[in-house]
Amino acid sequence: MPVRSTVAFEIDGWDQASAWSVLVERNATALGSDDAVRAACHTRVKPWTPDPKDTYVQIQACEVTGRDFGHGDKTETIWYW
C-alpha cells in the first residue's frame, strides 16, 4: 500500500488536573523489514480502533508541537521542540 509522504500523528492524554495534546507532522516512510514491524508492534503506541493494521510507518519528525491546559481553564501553554 502506498504511503503518503506527509503525515500527522497526534497523541492526547489527561488526568484529574490537566489535559495535553502532542502533534508530529512530517515525512513518513513505510517500514520495510519484518524486524522493523515487530519492533513497532512492541511500542506503547496503540490504535483506538481494533481493525487489523497492515502498513507501519516511521515518521522523520523535525518539529513536535504540543499544548497543555487545565480542565475548565481558558489558558493553555503551547510548546515547540
Long-range contacts (C-beta under 8 A, 24 or more apart in sequence): 1-30, 1-54, 1-55, 3-28, 3-29, 3-30, 3-55, 3-57, 4-28, 7-57, 7-59, 9-59, 11-45, 14-71, 16-71, 17-70, 17-71, 18-68, 18-69, 18-70, 18-71, 19-68, 19-69, 19-70, 19-71, 20-66, 20-67, 20-68, 20-69, 21-66, 21-67, 21-68, 22-64, 22-65, 22-66, 23-64, 23-65, 23-66, 24-59, 24-61, 24-63, 24-64, 25-61, 25-63, 26-59, 26-60, 26-61, 26-62, 26-63, 27-59, 27-60, 28-57, 28-58, 28-59, 28-60, 29-57, 29-58, 29-60, 30-55, 30-56, 30-57, 31-56, 31-57, 31-58
